[in-house]
Amino acid sequence: MKALGILAGPRKGYTNDKLLDAALEGLKARSAEVEKLSLYGLDIKHCTGCNMCEKTRKCVIDDDHQMVLDKMAASDAIVFASPTYWSNVTGMAKAFFDRSPRFFDITKLGPKRLAEKPSKIILITSCGMPYPLSHLFGMATGCMRAMKVFFGYMAKAKKKCLIASGMVDYQKSEPSKRLLKKAYNLGKNI
Ligand SMILES: Cc1cc2nc3c(=O)[nH]c(=O)nc-3n(C[C@H](O)[C@H](O)[C@H](O)COP(=O)(O)O)c2cc1C
């Protein structure tokens, strides 16, 4: 099994990165071949709304975006981690989502997905607001929803989600052992 981890937050070594690593460790424990990318280290420009991808299924802008899509399409499992920014994904994650051409055909019966892979998806976010306010005010849940919509259109995959609320200390931003174990188990058992 091939697994791809994508960090969509700018801070390496902090909450989302650590939870992503833990989930990837869990996947490794079941002999997955694991690769990790950080969107913030890549050249991914913004969508210009030209709509050429409607016809060609490819973006006309030549940068690192297509390389990430190709790796995603070749993966059996994807772990995607974005911190919650303004009740949504990070700007980089949104730029990446916007640039991705339609993963589906519109049929009389509704959207029909084109991709077979990935079959397993793990979505991770963390936010500063503690639980249950993080959920009641739609913060972490807003971010999770954005990721679920994107990946829901991409593939008919088994999805597991992990939310770390109350990560208020930006300097430490250290997920608890319980959360790290949870992320590990998601990777191991998905
Ligand atoms: C630009 C920005 C926007 C944020 N927006 C929210 C928010 O809407 N709700 C929230 O609870 N926390 C918000 N936070 C806090 C982060 O989600 C939180 O600190 C997260 O754990 C950071 O993840 P990281 O340690 O992996 O970078 C925001 C932080 C930044 C920098």
The ligand as an ORCA input file, in Angstrom:
! r2SCAN-3c Opt
* xyz 0 1
  C      -4.144     32.874     10.753
  C      -4.669     32.026     11.875
  C      -6.040     31.825     11.976
  C      -6.552     31.034     13.000
  N      -7.896     30.841     13.071
  C      -8.411     30.092     14.075
  C      -9.819     29.900     14.189
  O     -10.619     30.361     13.373
  N     -10.286     29.175     15.238
  C      -9.433     28.624     16.179
  O      -9.932     28.008     17.118
  N      -8.099     28.751     16.070
  C      -7.551     29.477     15.043
  N      -6.184     29.617     14.935
  C      -5.300     28.847     15.840
  C      -4.732     27.596     15.156
  O      -5.736     26.859     14.502
  C      -4.052     26.664     16.162
  O      -3.087     27.355     16.875
  C      -3.469     25.424     15.507
  O      -3.288     24.435     16.498
  C      -2.119     25.694     14.820
  O      -1.641     24.501     14.263
  P      -0.045     24.229     14.108
  O       0.519     24.215     15.500
  O       0.056     22.907     13.426
  O       0.499     25.361     13.294
  C      -5.663     30.416     13.941
  C      -4.272     30.617     13.812
  C      -3.783     31.419     12.807
  C      -2.281     31.611     12.693
*
